[in-house]
Amino acid sequence: MLYRATTNLVSTIIFSAFFIFTGMAQKPQWTIGMSQCNLGEPWRVQMNADVKKEADKHPELRVIFKDAQNDNLRQRAHVEEFIKAGVNLLIISPKEAAPLTPPVKAAFEKGIPVIVLDRRVLGNDYTCFIGADNKKIGKAAGKWIVSRLGGKGNVVELKGLMTSTPGQDRHSGFIEAIKGSNVKVIFEADMKWLEPNARREMESALARFKEIDLVYAHNDPGAHGAYLAAKAAGREKAITFVGIDGLPQEGQMYVRQGILSASFEYPTGGREAIQTALKILRGEKVSKEMTLPSRVFTKENIDKGGEWLKE
Amino acid sequence: MPAERHMNMGLVSRLKRWYASPLWRAIVSLSLVMFIGIIFNADGTFLQWDTHRDMLRQISVYGILACGMTLVIISAGIDLSVGSVLGLSAVLFALFSMHFSLPAWVSVLASLTVGVLFGALSGGVIARFNVQPFIATLGMMVFARGVAKWVSGGEKISTAVLLPDGTYNYVEPPAIFNFISSRILGGNIAIVTILFIACVVFCWVILDRTYWGRYLYAIGGNEEAARLSGIPVQRMKIAAYGLSGFFCAVAGICQAAQELQGDPEAGSTYELTTIAIVVIGGTSLRGGSGSIWLTLLGSLIVGYLEKILSINAVGEESRLMLTGAIIVGAVMLQRNARRNG
């Protein structure tokens, strides 16, 4: 008896609380489903934070977040759940193109507008793609490095996962930019985006080469790991460290602290996704393709919020 | 007379006997890896002390985890949660010491306590509810990672402290961080390596000099027999996993200090390397046998292997293939050792 009375009381409280809260808040007009492929990476945590920050400015929007934990099939299920729930718009940052093309297509054909963020899907069955160009960023980094070294020097390249497109593009853009100069890559290793690996590889590079002028890492944690290795060897002052991503609490912070000389922003597009979503929901026309501009952060410009890269 | 019989054994059979012991097998594996390093020495890099010092630093965190894993495996268990508990401890240690500015000893003690509690929780589930260690610690692996992400808000806990107004305050890394990531003896040995050696000695004392050690071997050898002979099996299991959690926390503190941050993702897949270290050393997954010295040798084998591949800038695909083949090769060598011995 007592048990039943307690459960009744508890459920009454929960339900009344629920009604009071829903009554108080303005009822959102539109629901957006946000399917994130992996929240294990700080950059993607930032992407969701950017989406949330922008969406919070608009009470007519409600965003539901789902994290696929780096699993294609789980993400596929998430998209299907969003379709079933009847969201007004879908934002997806897919893990991989091929496995996620069919569910995105299904949503699009059901009349749900789809914004594809950062990584692509195959074909044309989506409303808008928003992303930055890794190859351009790699190229910009390469140009910056050539001019910083005066056209000549020994570089260690710590690559991201080379089976991933960002890793490949950040590498090929860089190689393209240093071609023709006397900047040489004397040691390269795949650190799989991970700081402990970067530190380990950098220790090997330091042991093997007495003259290293610069470290180009495909992400900021990699550059930071390399810095820690150089610092342990007492050689951090002789080496310039350059990274990519430029997150506020990572790359920008390292530049501010003088650890990195430059960090190239790889924008998350979270803010732009919500702005575009609003346009679509209001019936305005949006372009199918949106390439995000990127900034470079250096000691000189960090307080002014970085400098936009020219095309 | 035993001595007389020993004399009569002859050189060949004595060598055979030598070679049949897991300890010698592990030393042979290590020598082989070292030999490869001397041949592929990357322009003499392998022959410098710095390379060995760095290898010892790199393997220390794994080695500390492997100390706890050895205790658990000797008791015929397994602990898959070591990487996650490491991540959680790293986050907590960074949070306590950098963001809450607590004194070093409080941060260390608090992180160690949480590690022991999480380990003991796994042990409790295994011992009291008779859940298989693989399942219980698999659950803990996922759960502890969740706690690490929840506590940290999914972001790295670094020297940038977010203030209520949205700006960052950059704090200096606490002295304890600098101490743990420094080197002593003229810069020739890292503090983390000293901590690793201390953990090995600690485990040796437990395993070889206390009742606890005898009990763990007995439980691993035959749990039912151990129970019938009056060994407190449940309590010993909780103790073994609790100790594993303790070593995870030590490793987490070392990881955070070396990275100057608490990364909630730190330690993912470390459990696999850790199990590989223990097994390559020669401690059997069946339990009841093995020693901490084998784990020390296993750490060196894995550490040297990684270092040699790294200084030679071997490509990722070859690294994976070679590492996989060598792990299986080393374990096969050990399997024969037990069969013959």
Interface residues (C-beta under 8 A of the other chain):
Chain A: L39 G40 P42 V45 M162 F187 E188 A189 D190 K192 E195 P196 R199 R200 E201 E203 S204 A207 R208 G225 L228 A232 A233 P248 Q249 E250 M253 R256 Q257
Chain B: A42 D43 T45 Q48 D50 T51 D54 Q58 K149 G154 E155 K156 S158 T159 A160 L162 Y168 Y170 S181 R183 Q255 Q258 E259 L260 D263 E265 A266 S268 E306 K307 S310 I311 A313 G315 E316
